[in-house]
Amino acid sequence: MERVSEFVVGLLFGIGLILAGMTDPAKVIGFLDLAGAWDPSLAFVMGGAILVGVFAFGVAKKRTTSMFGGAMQLPTSRDIDRRLIGGSVMFGAGWGLAGFCPGPALVSVGAGQSKAIVFTIAMLLGMVVFEMLERRRLALAAAH
């Protein structure tokens, strides 16, 4: 049952991204182009997502298990450090340059968009490089 719910939630997310225009890089870049032909429509998508997220996290904080009985694993760190800021800057730069972020890119890969395929490959390579560097950093820290 858990896999079915994961599939349904992912399907709803993908459909929502398509309906909101988040899978169209031109629309995303138009939203980010504050000095040009700015398209504010995605601000409503983000506002809606934030509103749902605030409500969902409020409910989740009061629970000890998920709806299907799994353990709740909510983030506990509230630190704002160089790594968080650096990652945020890289995420934003990638989003602005390509017009994709991870969720919409995966939906667009499913639709066969070649730009999304290139973006997703680059994103996955970035994740692999990060994991390699993180393991090296942790090994060096443990050695000292």
MARGU-458847 format. One line per field, with one value per residue (C-alpha): x, y, z; residue in one letter. Coordinates in Angstrom, 3 decimals. Each point is the difference from the previous one (the first is absolute). Layout:
<rs>
u = c(X,...)
v = c(Y,...)
w = c(Z,...)
r = c(A,...)
</rs>
This chain:
<rs>
u = c(0.000,2.894,1.365,-3.442,-0.318,3.520,-0.948,-3.273,1.695,2.756,-2.575,-1.994,3.207,0.958,-3.454,0.064,3.382,-1.296,-3.189,1.949,2.419,3.017,1.170,0.308,3.481,-1.112,-2.703,2.442,2.638,-2.741,-0.790,3.669,0.448,-0.842,1.541,-1.661,-3.303,-0.742,-2.691,-1.244,-2.320,2.428,-0.015,-3.555,1.188,2.769,-2.313,-2.459,2.787,1.262,-3.514,-0.522,3.479,-0.572,-3.258,1.486,3.070,-2.227,-1.997,3.117,1.713,-2.846,0.283,2.448,-0.832,-1.022,-3.474,1.230,1.803,3.571,2.197,-0.208,3.400,-0.165,3.094,1.376,2.859,-0.728,3.583,0.662,3.604,2.271,-0.980,-3.729,0.504,2.388,-2.409,-2.874,1.986,0.942,-3.611,-1.274,2.667,-0.791,-3.713,0.518,2.366,-1.921,-3.560,-0.322,0.182,0.112,-3.743,-1.016,3.141,-0.997,-3.535,1.448,2.349,-3.105,-1.407,3.191,1.325,3.660,0.975,-1.456,1.982,3.249,-0.941,-0.853,3.266,1.933,-2.031,0.740,3.702,-0.001,-1.538,2.681,2.806,-1.535,-0.174,3.624,1.171,-2.139,1.424,3.507,-0.743,-1.394,2.949,2.479,-1.915,0.004,3.747,0.777)
v = c(0.000,2.341,-0.300,0.705,3.167,1.077,-0.483,1.920,2.894,0.122,-0.102,2.844,1.996,-0.513,0.948,3.094,1.015,-0.396,1.962,2.774,0.347,-0.946,-2.445,2.806,1.525,3.149,0.636,-0.558,2.268,2.592,-0.115,0.520,2.847,2.908,2.603,-1.239,-1.630,-1.138,-2.674,0.024,-3.022,-2.453,2.110,-1.264,-3.593,0.521,1.805,-2.874,-2.516,1.958,0.220,-3.758,-0.647,2.170,-1.821,-3.464,0.566,1.357,-3.221,-2.182,1.539,-1.244,-3.582,-2.749,-2.267,0.547,-0.796,-3.502,-0.628,0.919,2.129,3.770,1.367,3.780,2.203,1.178,2.283,3.715,1.039,2.421,-0.560,0.376,-3.400,0.816,3.404,-1.398,-2.799,2.461,2.238,-2.952,-1.221,3.454,0.490,-3.377,0.744,3.392,-1.246,-3.129,0.889,-3.288,-1.127,-3.722,-0.828,1.710,-1.329,-3.592,0.613,1.540,-2.968,-2.189,2.235,-0.469,3.575,-0.141,3.056,-1.731,-3.154,2.004,1.871,-3.236,-1.663,3.070,0.021,-3.686,0.501,2.917,-2.250,-2.647,2.588,1.413,-3.468,-0.705,3.328,-0.456,-3.457,1.373,2.928,-2.323,-2.398,2.870,1.328,-3.448,-0.388,3.187)
w = c(0.000,0.751,-3.552,-1.443,2.085,-1.040,-3.648,0.375,1.798,-2.647,-2.787,1.580,0.452,-3.647,-1.257,2.212,-1.421,-3.552,0.697,1.752,-2.917,2.118,-2.691,-2.561,0.318,-1.852,2.603,2.856,-1.547,-0.617,3.709,0.871,-2.520,2.312,-2.313,-3.205,-0.867,3.548,0.356,3.629,-0.395,1.600,3.169,0.552,-0.490,2.547,2.395,-0.178,0.596,3.007,1.437,-0.357,1.421,3.071,0.729,-0.707,2.181,2.779,-0.054,-0.395,3.036,2.185,-1.250,0.901,-2.947,-3.606,-1.298,-0.906,3.301,-0.971,2.242,-0.497,-1.024,0.036,-0.276,3.315,-1.051,-0.170,-0.758,-2.835,-1.026,-3.029,-1.378,0.118,-1.594,-2.631,-0.875,-0.233,-2.334,-2.225,-0.039,-0.954,-2.666,-1.547,0.090,-1.610,-2.697,-0.965,0.971,1.877,3.590,0.876,0.145,-3.237,-1.704,0.788,-1.246,-3.185,-0.472,0.024,-2.744,-2.038,0.177,-1.038,2.119,3.046,-0.743,-0.161,3.198,1.832,-1.022,1.204,3.241,0.641,-0.731,2.436,2.658,-0.576,0.213,3.204,1.583,-0.926,1.447,3.123,0.673,-0.458,2.346,2.673,-0.333,0.379,3.028,1.615,-0.613,1.926)
r = c(M,E,R,V,S,E,F,V,V,G,L,L,F,G,I,G,L,I,L,A,G,M,T,D,P,A,K,V,I,G,F,L,D,L,A,G,A,W,D,P,S,L,A,F,V,M,G,G,A,I,L,V,G,V,F,A,F,G,V,A,K,K,R,T,T,S,M,F,G,G,A,M,Q,L,P,T,S,R,D,I,D,R,R,L,I,G,G,S,V,M,F,G,A,G,W,G,L,A,G,F,C,P,G,P,A,L,V,S,V,G,A,G,Q,S,K,A,I,V,F,T,I,A,M,L,L,G,M,V,V,F,E,M,L,E,R,R,R,L,A,L,A,A,A,H)
</rs>
